[in-house]
Amino acid sequence: MNNIIFLLLLGWIAVEDLKHRRIPNSLVICLFLWGIYSRGMTGEWNSSVKGALLAGGSMLIFYIVFRRGIGAGDVKLLTVVGFYVGCEKIWELLFLTFLMAAVWGILCKKEVPLAICVFLGVGCRMLGLI
């Protein structure tokens, strides 16, 4: 049940990102609160905090270096996803997410809008995280 709610929230964020080209903070906060609740039930706080720091830190570097393509909402979202996923699988998820986004970008040649949360959701499903 936890994973279904996480996936639904991620899907809602993807729709908002595709429609308005921004990720609402309120939805990211809801996703974070759900992550706190879910992780609180399993007691995996150490892994969650490390996952958030790894994902958020690496995305912050990309945000600073490459100002185009990655927004502050993406950094916040990936930090929260890192918290939910934990440090064990975050590198695999980030690699898979950006690989799918790169292939999509090459195939569509920027004709179709791109939202990173769509690829995050697919990556989470492919890795069996949700």
Secondary structure by P-SEA (a helix, b strand, c coil): caaaaaaaaaaaaaaaaaacccccaaaaaaaaaaaaaaaaaacaaaaaaaaaaaaaaaaaaaaaaccccccaaaaaaaaaaaaaaccccaaaaaaaaaaaaaaaaaaacccbbbbaaaaaaaaaaaaccc
